[in-house]
Amino acid sequence: MSLERITVDPNRMGGLPCIRDLRVTVGMILGQLAAGQTREQILSDYPYLENEDISAAPAFGAARVNERDLPLAQTA
């Protein structure tokens, strides 16, 4: 799945990942899904979102869970 629908802009929503540069964060969508909201309910609450936007949020979350931060090697 393409994650092109997810944007990160330091000047929007404090740099949090957003849906298509809107003021709707991935975390907001994931939180609503976790709370039991259906895709249809979310689309009703945010009529400017598209079905693919809802699919992109958990895909982005799953990709981020598998990322690791590695310390940079220190030079002498």
N, C-alpha and C positions, 0 to 999 in steps of 0.2 A: 504494500500500500504506500502510496506517495504521501509524504508529509509536507507537501507544498502549501497546504492550507494553514500550516502553523507558522506564525511569524514571531520574531523577537526583536523588539525595538526598545532601546534603553529609554526613549522618551515617551513610551506608551505603557501604562499600567506598571510602572516601576521596572520595566524590563522583563516582566513575566511573559511566558509563551502565551500568545493570543491566537484566536481563530481569525484568519484572513485580515489581520491588522485592525480588527474591530476591538472594542473595549470589552470583549468577552474572553476570559482567560481559559486555558485548558483546564486549570484547577477547578474553575467554576463548573465546567461541564462534567468533569470527573466526579466532583462532589455531588452533583445532582443525580448522576447515574448510581453512585454508591448509596444515595439515600432512597433509591427505589423509583426515581422518576423514569417514566418511559421516554423513549425517543420522541414520540408524538407530543408528550407534555412539554418537553424542552423546546421543541420547535414551535409550540403554541406560545410559550413564554417569551421566546426570542424569534419572532417571525422573520427576521433578516438572516437567520442561519439556514443552512441547507443540510439535508440528510448526511451528505458526505462530511460536513463539518463535525457532526456528532461522531462519526466513525473515526475521524482523524485524531480525536482527543485521546481515546484509550490506546490507539496505535502509538502515538507520541509517548504516552506514559510508559508503555511497555518497552519502547526503545530506550527511554531514559533510565529505566531500572537496570538495564544491562550495561550502562556506562560505568566506567571507573575513573576516578581521579588518581593519577600517579604523580608522586613527587618528582620534581626535576632533580637530576643528578647535580650534586654540588661539586664545583671544581676547586682545586686547592689553590 
